Amino acid sequence: MEHQGDRPRVLFVDDDGSMLGGLRVALRRQAKTWDMRFAQNASEALASVRSWTPDVVVSDMRMPGVDGAELLRVVAEEFPDALRIALSGQADGDLNRRGEAVAHYWFDKPCGRERLIEAIEGWLADRTS
């Protein structure tokens, strides 16, 4: 998923606006190296994925309507080269099983900024080597 010299594209999805705002602030330094977008639901995220083709999708699992597991399943099917990271704040057996089946990484909320950056940067580095 090369973007001809562009920065890696990273999409963050969470129905909690304050969580997205927190991610935006916590990762502001990454804006120099990543092209980031933020979506508040799976429909918005899918529209972004299909028009923008991110290299990485980081999604909350519990969202109304289409949950994160279903979103990541669609991303895996349509864009299999994209890194898929699941974030979950609550345990739910079925949701966890479905999410783990399509996510490369699974992090509990709250997930530390450094841990998220390390996972994304490590995957991007492995991909280009």
Sequence and secondary structure as in RCSB ss.txt:
>XXXX:A:sequence
MEHQGDRPRVLFVDDDGSMLGGLRVALRRQAKTWDMRFAQNASEALASVRSWTPDVVVSDMRMPGVDGAELLRVV
AEEFPDALRIALSGQADGDLNRRGEAVAHYWFDKPCGRERLIEAIEGWLADRTS
>XXXX:A:secstr
   TT   EEEEE S HHHHHHHHHHTGGGGGT EEEEESSHHHHHHHHHHH  SEEEEES  SSS HHHHHHHH
HHH TTSEEEEEESS  HHHHHHHHHH SEEEESS  HHHHHHHHHHHHHHHH 
